[in-house]
Amino acid sequence: MLPAHAGCSTPVAGLGGRPGQYPHGRTGGKRMRRSTAVVAVLLALAGCGSGTPELPAIDEPREIRAVDPCSLMDARALGDSRLSGPGVAGTGPEGPRCEWAGEPGRRLAVTLFAGEGGLATLADNSAPTTTRVRLDGYPALETFTGAGEFCQYDVGIAPDQVVLIALDGGVPDSCTELQEIAPGLLDRLPAA
């Protein structure tokens, strides 16, 4: 599992202003500069520095550019997931998308993103509650709501390609169920 870096872009309280200056104008000299330097080094080591976050290499890259997202769930996978019918194709902000519905409140969406920066771009724009994980051996971002009624994995399958898989109404929770659905879905993608 990759370490979570949620909140890295949030300023650290008490580090505003000029180095070596305490609130209310008192100076701290070397001690404050040293503390500030230590915090900066720790943040950099944690991956919280400026710029694009460092992501691990992808050992078995996949290709999505010529893939129809509606082809990624076969009849058996849909039945096992309590979803029905052919997917409804569309386009989301990130790219081609397909959605399947099931019982009330149950919906699966798969979106294919091929863009500069891939997963790093999505990580830069993710919510502070998003965590970095590995899913089926691939680096991924995990975002979910309170009790897990909604979950989304953004899975980096190549340096500039990501599969976004989101589920509403999963059992026992959406993240647990997506961890079961995702490997088969990712296996249907051609090798790069």
C-alpha positions as CSV (number, residue, x, y, z in Angstrom):
1,M,0.0,0.0,0.0
2,L,1.3,3.4,-0.8
3,P,1.3,6.1,1.9
4,A,-1.5,8.5,2.0
5,H,-0.6,12.1,1.5
6,A,-4.0,13.7,2.1
7,G,-3.7,17.3,3.1
8,C,-0.2,17.9,1.9
9,S,-1.2,21.0,0.1
10,T,-2.6,22.5,3.3
11,P,-0.3,25.1,4.9
12,V,1.2,24.0,8.2
13,A,-0.1,26.3,11.0
14,G,2.6,28.6,12.4
15,L,4.9,28.5,9.4
16,G,3.6,31.6,7.7
17,G,5.5,34.8,7.5
18,R,9.3,35.2,7.2
19,P,11.6,32.4,8.4
20,G,12.7,33.0,12.0
21,Q,9.8,35.2,12.9
22,Y,7.3,34.3,15.6
23,P,3.8,35.7,15.6
24,H,3.6,39.2,17.1
25,G,7.0,40.2,15.8
26,R,9.3,38.2,18.1
27,T,12.2,36.6,16.3
28,G,13.3,33.1,16.9
29,G,16.7,33.1,15.3
30,K,18.3,29.8,14.4
31,R,15.8,27.7,16.4
32,M,12.8,28.7,14.3
33,R,14.8,28.5,11.0
34,R,16.0,25.0,12.0
35,S,12.4,24.0,12.9
36,T,11.1,25.3,9.6
37,A,13.8,23.5,7.7
38,V,13.1,20.2,9.5
39,V,9.3,20.5,8.7
40,A,10.1,21.3,5.0
41,V,12.4,18.3,4.8
42,L,9.8,16.0,6.4
43,L,7.1,17.2,4.0
44,A,9.4,16.7,1.0
45,L,10.3,13.2,2.2
46,A,6.6,12.5,2.6
47,G,5.9,13.4,-1.0
48,C,4.3,16.7,-0.1
49,G,6.7,19.0,-2.0
50,S,5.6,21.2,-4.8
51,G,4.9,19.8,-8.2
52,T,3.5,16.6,-9.5
53,P,3.4,13.8,-6.9
54,E,5.8,10.9,-7.4
55,L,4.0,7.7,-8.4
56,P,5.4,4.2,-8.6
57,A,6.2,2.6,-11.9
58,I,3.5,0.5,-13.6
59,D,4.8,-3.0,-14.2
60,E,2.1,-4.3,-16.6
61,P,0.8,-1.2,-18.5
62,R,-2.6,-1.5,-20.3
63,E,-4.0,0.5,-23.2
64,I,-7.4,2.3,-23.2
65,R,-7.3,4.6,-26.2
66,A,-9.2,2.2,-28.5
67,V,-11.4,0.6,-25.8
68,D,-15.2,1.0,-25.4
69,P,-15.8,1.3,-21.7
70,C,-19.1,-0.6,-22.1
71,S,-17.1,-3.6,-23.2
72,L,-15.3,-3.9,-19.8
73,M,-18.1,-5.7,-18.0
74,D,-19.3,-9.0,-19.4
75,A,-22.7,-10.6,-18.6
76,R,-21.3,-12.8,-15.8
77,A,-19.5,-9.8,-14.1
78,L,-22.7,-7.8,-14.4
79,G,-24.8,-10.6,-12.9
80,D,-22.3,-11.2,-10.0
81,S,-22.4,-7.4,-9.3
82,R,-26.3,-7.3,-9.4
83,L,-26.2,-4.9,-12.4
84,S,-28.3,-5.4,-15.5
85,G,-28.5,-4.7,-19.2
86,P,-26.0,-3.2,-21.6
87,G,-24.2,-0.2,-20.3
88,V,-25.2,3.3,-21.2
89,A,-22.4,5.0,-23.1
90,G,-21.6,8.7,-22.6
91,T,-18.8,11.1,-22.1
92,G,-17.6,12.4,-18.8
93,P,-15.2,15.3,-18.1
94,E,-12.3,12.9,-18.1
95,G,-13.3,10.9,-21.3
96,P,-15.5,8.0,-22.6
97,R,-17.8,6.6,-19.9
98,C,-20.2,3.8,-19.4
99,E,-22.8,3.3,-16.7
100,W,-24.8,0.3,-15.5
101,A,-27.7,0.3,-13.1
102,G,-29.1,-2.3,-10.7
103,E,-31.5,-2.2,-7.9
104,P,-32.6,1.3,-6.7
105,G,-29.5,3.3,-5.6
106,R,-27.0,0.9,-7.2
107,R,-24.9,2.3,-10.1
108,L,-21.5,1.4,-11.6
109,A,-19.6,3.9,-13.8
110,V,-16.4,3.3,-15.7
111,T,-14.6,6.3,-17.3
112,L,-11.4,6.1,-19.3
113,F,-8.9,9.0,-19.0
114,A,-6.0,9.4,-21.3
115,G,-4.3,12.7,-20.7
116,E,-1.0,14.3,-19.9
117,G,0.2,13.3,-16.5
118,G,-2.3,10.4,-16.1
119,L,-2.8,9.5,-12.4
120,A,-0.5,12.3,-11.2
121,T,-2.8,14.8,-12.8
122,L,-5.8,13.3,-11.0
123,A,-3.8,13.2,-7.7
124,D,-3.0,16.9,-8.0
125,N,-6.7,17.6,-8.3
126,S,-8.0,15.1,-5.8
127,A,-9.9,15.8,-2.6
128,P,-7.9,16.0,0.7
129,T,-9.7,12.7,1.8
130,T,-8.4,10.8,-1.2
131,T,-5.8,8.1,-0.3
132,R,-3.2,6.4,-2.4
133,V,-3.5,2.6,-2.6
134,R,-2.7,-0.3,-4.9
135,L,-5.5,-2.1,-6.6
136,D,-4.8,-5.3,-8.5
137,G,-1.1,-4.3,-8.5
138,Y,-1.7,-0.9,-10.0
139,P,-1.3,2.5,-8.2
140,A,-4.7,4.0,-7.5
141,L,-6.5,6.8,-5.7
142,E,-9.4,5.8,-3.4
143,T,-12.2,8.2,-2.6
144,F,-15.3,7.2,-0.6
145,T,-18.1,8.7,1.4
146,G,-18.8,8.2,5.2
147,A,-20.0,4.6,5.5
148,G,-18.8,3.6,2.0
149,E,-22.1,3.9,0.2
150,F,-20.1,5.5,-2.6
151,C,-16.5,4.6,-3.6
152,Q,-14.3,5.5,-6.6
153,Y,-10.9,4.1,-7.6
154,D,-8.8,6.0,-10.2
155,V,-6.4,3.3,-11.3
156,G,-3.2,4.2,-13.2
157,I,-2.8,1.5,-15.9
158,A,-0.1,3.4,-17.9
159,P,1.9,6.6,-17.3
160,D,-0.7,8.7,-19.1
161,Q,-3.9,6.5,-18.8
162,V,-6.3,5.9,-15.9
163,V,-9.5,3.9,-15.5
164,L,-11.9,5.5,-13.1
165,I,-14.3,3.0,-11.5
166,A,-17.1,4.3,-9.3
167,L,-19.9,2.4,-7.5
168,D,-23.0,3.6,-5.5
169,G,-24.8,1.1,-3.3
170,G,-22.2,-1.6,-2.9
171,V,-22.5,-4.5,-0.4
172,P,-21.1,-4.7,2.3
173,D,-19.7,-1.3,1.1
174,S,-18.8,0.1,-2.3
175,C,-15.0,0.0,-1.8
176,T,-15.0,-3.7,-0.8
177,E,-17.2,-4.6,-3.8
178,L,-15.1,-2.5,-6.2
179,Q,-12.0,-4.4,-5.0
180,E,-13.8,-7.6,-6.3
181,I,-15.0,-6.1,-9.6
182,A,-11.9,-4.2,-10.6
183,P,-9.4,-7.1,-11.3
184,G,-11.7,-8.7,-13.9
185,L,-12.5,-5.3,-15.5
186,L,-8.8,-4.4,-15.7
187,D,-7.9,-7.8,-17.1
188,R,-10.2,-7.0,-20.1
189,L,-7.9,-4.2,-21.1
190,P,-5.3,-4.9,-23.8
191,A,-1.6,-4.8,-22.9
192,A,0.2,-1.7,-23.9
